[in-house]
Amino acid sequence: MYSQFIELNDLVRLVTSSPAPFLQYIEKDGKHIYFIYIPSFGREPMVYFIQLSEPIGKKFIIYNRFQDSISFSDNLQAAGQTISIPILKIAKTNIFDKFSF
């Protein structure tokens, strides 16, 4: 099961509400895919993702909860109103094998 987001902001909002706030990244067939994989007990796991034409190019997405805005950084941010979301680069995965991009 999967859901593809249109806006990166929506995926970021979902990630910040998850127990493990990080995004995974893989380049597949020239597409830049950012995703979160949520296992489910007794049901099929869910993959939430967005496909971008260009990579983000930074190590963290910084989400400002009060302004509902995102920015990008190579450094962890420690301000009280922000959440730093690490982007984990994945070498291989079979999650997207049945997708056609």
C-alpha positions in Angstrom: 0.0 0.0 0.0 1.2 3.5 -0.7 0.3 7.1 -0.9 2.1 9.6 -3.2 2.1 13.2 -2.0 2.0 16.2 -4.3 3.6 18.6 -1.9 6.8 18.0 0.1 5.3 20.1 3.0 2.5 17.5 3.5 5.0 14.6 3.7 7.1 16.6 6.2 4.0 17.2 8.4 3.4 13.4 8.4 7.0 12.6 9.3 7.0 15.1 12.2 4.0 13.3 13.7 5.6 9.8 13.4 7.5 8.1 16.2 10.7 8.0 14.1 10.9 11.4 12.4 13.3 10.8 9.4 13.0 10.5 5.7 14.6 8.0 3.4 15.9 9.0 0.0 16.7 7.0 -3.1 17.3 7.9 -6.7 15.5 5.4 -9.0 15.3 5.7 -12.8 16.5 9.4 -12.6 13.7 10.3 -10.1 14.4 11.5 -6.6 12.1 9.7 -4.2 11.7 10.7 -0.5 9.7 8.3 1.6 8.7 7.0 4.9 7.9 3.3 5.4 5.4 2.6 8.2 5.1 -1.1 9.2 1.7 -2.2 10.4 0.7 -5.0 12.7 -1.8 -7.3 11.0 -2.0 -5.2 7.9 0.2 -4.5 4.9 2.8 -1.8 5.6 2.2 1.7 4.2 4.7 3.8 2.1 4.2 7.5 1.9 6.4 9.2 -0.6 7.0 12.1 -2.9 8.9 12.2 -6.2 11.0 15.3 -7.0 12.7 16.2 -10.2 15.8 17.4 -8.3 17.4 16.2 -5.1 17.1 18.3 -2.0 20.9 18.2 -1.7 21.1 18.7 2.1 21.3 16.4 5.1 18.3 17.7 7.0 14.9 19.2 6.4 14.1 21.8 9.0 10.4 22.1 9.9 9.3 25.2 11.8 6.1 24.2 13.6 5.0 27.7 14.4 5.4 29.1 10.9 4.5 25.8 9.1 7.5 26.2 6.9 10.5 24.1 5.8 14.1 24.8 4.9 17.1 22.7 4.3 20.5 22.4 6.0 23.6 20.3 6.3 23.5 20.9 10.1 21.2 19.8 12.9 19.1 22.8 14.2 18.4 23.0 17.9 15.8 25.9 18.0 12.7 25.2 20.1 10.2 25.9 17.4 12.0 23.6 14.8 12.3 19.9 14.1 15.4 18.6 12.2 14.4 15.7 10.0 17.4 13.6 8.9 17.5 12.5 5.3 18.9 8.9 5.1 20.3 8.0 1.7 19.4 4.4 0.7 21.6 2.4 -1.7 19.0 -0.2 -2.5 15.5 -1.1 -1.7 12.8 -3.3 -3.2 9.9 -1.1 -2.0 9.5 0.6 -5.3 10.1 -2.4 -7.6 6.4 -2.7 -8.6 6.1 1.1 -9.2 6.5 2.6 -12.6 7.9 6.1 -12.6 
